[in-house]
């Protein structure tokens, strides 16, 4: 394999291990996927049946846009689970990396009519940058892919109503950053609502100002890369076998 594919495999395996560490997993379900660099229409996905704590770079399975295996692999894949991912990978240039979760807080917020509320500094980074897609049942129907793409509307993250969360990115770092803070925002919202106390609103002018501040810090100041390196040190501290 190329050096670029090897690096993508290692970073994707790291994402799975980090997601397990932060308790974003749903046993063997949901997925994190990545385009294979330099191979149009090929993607990497987790072996179906393995816990995310068990995934390594070499165990990741290469598939095509329909979820069919490309090349030899002893592992099964879950083509139905790739329905959402394939829709975005194929049609959204920025969605080179995609993460889908069914966390307790994420699903809880997906069940709320108002969705994610701009209640705090962390959640504000998604102000006017979060999309919603109505529940259509378990995502098995390929016809749903067009509607998912249409609903994304250029946003980096999406709430699948009554279902879960999606985060995209041009890199592993950007995708994981988006999901990490989207999940944190949902946790904070559930905690704030559970108090039963009046909630203090933040106006749209301040919210848009904070969005610009996050963009400045992450991309101009380089905080996104620093954060990703910190995540990798976290997983390296738990073991380096993910790179095998």
For each residue, the residues with C-beta under 8 A, 3 or more apart:
1: 5 6 9
2: 5 6 37 38
3: 6 7
4: 7 8 37 38
5: 1 2 8 9 36 37 38 39
6: 1 2 3 9 10 57
7: 3 4 10 11 37
8: 4 5 11 12 34 35 36 37 44 172
9: 1 5 6 12 13 44 57 58 60
10: 6 7 13 14 57 242 243
11: 7 8 14 15 34 172
12: 8 9 15 16 32 33 34 44 57 60 97 172
13: 9 10 16 17 55 56 57 59 60 242 243
14: 10 11 17 18 172 231 232 235 242 243
15: 11 12 18 19 32 97 99 172 175 176
16: 12 13 19 20 32 46 52 55 242
17: 13 14 20 21 52 53 55 235 238 242
18: 14 15 21 22 176 231 234 235
19: 15 16 22 24 25 32 52 99 101 179
20: 16 17 23 24 25 51 52 53
21: 17 18 234 235 238
22: 18 19 180 183
23: 20 103
24: 19 20 101 103 179 183
25: 19 20 30 51 52 101
26: 29 30 101 102 103
27: 51
28: 48 49 50 51
29: 26 78 81 102
30: 25 26 81 100 101 102 164
31: 45 46 78 81 82 85 98 99 100
32: 12 15 16 19 46 97 98 99 100 175
33: 12 43 44 45 82 85 89 97 98
34: 8 11 12 43 44 96 97 98 172
35: 8 39 42 43 89 96 97
36: 5 8 39 42 43 44 62
37: 2 4 5 7 8
38: 2 4 5
39: 5 35 36 42
40:
41: 64 65
42: 35 36 39 62 63 64 70
43: 33 34 35 36 62 63 64 65 82 85 86 89
44: 8 9 12 33 34 36 60 61 62 63
45: 31 33 60 61 63 67 77 78 81 82 85
46: 16 31 32 50 52 55 60 61
47: 50 55 59 60 61 73 75 76 77
48: 28 75 76 77 78 81
49: 28 75 76
50: 28 46 47 54 55 59 75
51: 20 25 27 28 54 55
52: 16 17 19 20 25 46 55
53: 17 20
54: 50 51 59
55: 13 16 17 46 47 50 51 52 59 60 242
56: 13 59 60 241 242 243 244
57: 6 9 10 12 13 60 242 243 244
58: 9 244
59: 13 47 50 54 55 56 75
60: 9 12 13 44 45 46 47 55 56 57
61: 44 45 46 47 69 73 75 77
62: 36 42 43 44 69 70 71 73
63: 42 43 44 45 66 67 68 69 70 77 79 82
64: 41 42 43 67 68 70
65: 41 43 86 89 90
66: 63 79 86
67: 45 63 64 77 78 79 80 81 82 83 86
68: 63 64 79
69: 61 62 63 73 77
70: 42 62 63 64
71: 62
72:
73: 47 61 62 69
74:
75: 47 48 49 50 59 61
76: 47 48 49
77: 45 47 48 61 63 67 69 82
78: 29 31 45 48 67 81 82
79: 63 66 67 68 82 83
80: 67 83 138 139 140
81: 29 30 31 45 48 67 78 84 85 139
82: 31 33 43 45 63 67 77 78 79 85 86
83: 67 79 80 86 87 139 140 141 142 144 145
84: 81 87 88 98 100 139 145 148 160 166
85: 31 33 43 45 81 82 88 89 98 100
86: 43 65 66 67 82 83 89 90 145
87: 83 84 90 91 144 145 146 148 149
88: 84 85 91 92 95 98 148 149 152 166 168
89: 33 35 43 65 85 86 92 95 96 98
90: 65 86 87 145
91: 87 88 145 149
92: 88 89 95 149 152 168
93: 96
94: 156 168 169 170
95: 88 89 92 98 168 169
96: 34 35 89 93 169 170 171
97: 12 15 32 33 34 35 168 169 170 171 172 174 175
98: 31 32 33 34 84 85 88 89 95 166 167 168 169 175
99: 15 19 31 32 166 167 168 175 176 178 179
100: 30 31 32 84 85 160 164 165 166
101: 19 24 25 26 30 106 164 165 179 183
102: 26 29 30 106 107 163 164
103: 23 24 26 106 107 164 165 183 186
104: 107 108
105: 108 109 183 186 187 189 190
106: 101 102 103 109 110 159 164 165 182 183 186
107: 102 103 104 110 111 162 163 164
108: 104 105 111 112 186 190
109: 105 106 112 115 116 159 186 189 190
110: 106 107 115 159 160 161 162 163 164 165
111: 107 108 161 162
112: 108 109 115
113:
114: 117
115: 109 110 112 130 132 159 161
116: 109 123 126 130 159 182 185 186 189
117: 114 123 189 199
118: 123 124 127 201 202 207
119: 123 188 189 192 199 200 201 202
120: 123 124 185 188 192 202
121: 124 210
122: 125 181 184 185 188
123: 116 117 118 119 120 126 127 185 188 189
124: 118 120 121 127 202 206 207 210 211 214
125: 122 129 181 210 211 214
126: 116 123 129 130 157 181 182 185
127: 118 123 124 130 204 207 208 210 211
128: 207 208 211
129: 125 126 155 156 157 211
130: 115 116 126 127 155 157 158 159 182
131: 151 152 153 155 157 158 159
132: 115 151 158 159 161
133: 147 148 151 152 158 159 160 161
134: 161
135: 160 161 162 163
136: 139 141 144 147
137: 140 141
138: 80
139: 80 81 83 84 136 144
140: 80 83 137
141: 83 136 137 144
142: 83 145
143: 146 147
144: 83 87 136 139 141 147 148
145: 83 84 86 87 90 91 142 148 149
146: 87 143 149 150
147: 133 136 143 144 150 151
148: 84 87 88 133 144 145 151 152 158
149: 87 88 91 92 145 146 152
150: 146 147 153
151: 131 132 133 147 148 158
152: 88 92 131 133 148 149 155 158
153: 131 150
154:
155: 129 130 131 152 158
156: 94 129 167 168 169 174 178
157: 126 129 130 131 165 166 167 168 178 179 182
158: 130 131 132 133 148 151 152 155 165 166
159: 106 109 110 115 116 130 131 132 133 165 166
160: 84 100 110 133 135 163 164 165 166
161: 110 111 115 132 133 134 135
162: 107 110 111 135
163: 102 107 110 135 160
164: 30 100 101 102 103 106 107 110 160
165: 100 101 103 106 110 157 158 159 160 179 182 183 186
166: 84 88 98 99 100 157 158 159 160
167: 98 99 156 157 175 176 178 179 182
168: 88 92 94 95 97 98 99 156 157 175 178
169: 94 95 96 97 98 156 172 173 174 175 176 177 178
170: 94 96 97 174
171: 96 97 174 175
172: 8 11 12 14 15 34 97 169 175 176 228
173: 169 176 177 224 225 227 228
174: 97 156 169 170 171 177 178 224
175: 15 32 97 98 99 167 168 169 171 172 178 179
176: 15 18 99 167 169 172 173 179 180 228 231
177: 169 173 174 180 181 218 224 227 228
178: 99 156 157 167 168 169 174 175 181 182
179: 19 24 99 101 157 165 167 175 176 182 183
180: 22 176 177 183 184 231
181: 122 125 126 177 178 184 185
182: 106 116 126 130 157 165 167 178 179 185 186
183: 22 24 101 103 105 106 165 179 180 186 187
184: 122 180 181 187 188
185: 116 120 122 123 126 181 182 188 189
186: 103 105 106 108 109 116 165 182 183 189 190
187: 105 183 184 190 191
188: 119 120 122 123 184 185 191 192
189: 105 109 116 117 119 123 185 186 192 193
190: 105 108 109 186 187 193 194
191: 187 188 194 195
192: 119 120 188 189 195 199
193: 189 190 196 199
194: 190 191
195: 191 192
196: 193
197:
198:
199: 117 119 192 193
200: 119
201: 118 119
202: 118 119 120 124 206 207
203: 206 207
204: 127 207 208
205: 208 209
206: 124 202 203 209 210
207: 118 124 127 128 202 203 204 210 211
208: 127 128 204 205 211 212
209: 205 206 212 213
210: 121 124 125 127 206 207 213 214
211: 124 125 127 128 129 207 208 214 215
212: 208 209 215 216
213: 209 210 216 217
214: 124 125 210 211 217 218
215: 211 212 218 219 220
216: 212 213 219 220 221
217: 213 214 220 221 223
218: 177 214 215 221 223 224
219: 215 216 222 224
220: 215 216 217
221: 216 217 218
222: 219 225 226
223: 217 218 226 227
224: 173 174 177 218 219 227 228
225: 173 222 228 229
226: 222 223 229 230
227: 173 177 223 224 230 231
228: 172 173 176 177 224 225 231 232
229: 225 226 232 233
230: 226 227 233 234
231: 14 18 176 180 227 228 234 235
232: 14 228 229 235 236
233: 229 230 236 237
234: 18 21 230 231 237 238
235: 14 17 18 21 231 232 238 239 242
236: 232 233 239 240
237: 233 234
238: 17 21 234 235
239: 235 236 242
240: 236 243
241: 56 244
242: 10 13 14 16 17 55 56 57 235 239
243: 10 13 14 56 57 240
244: 56 57 58 241
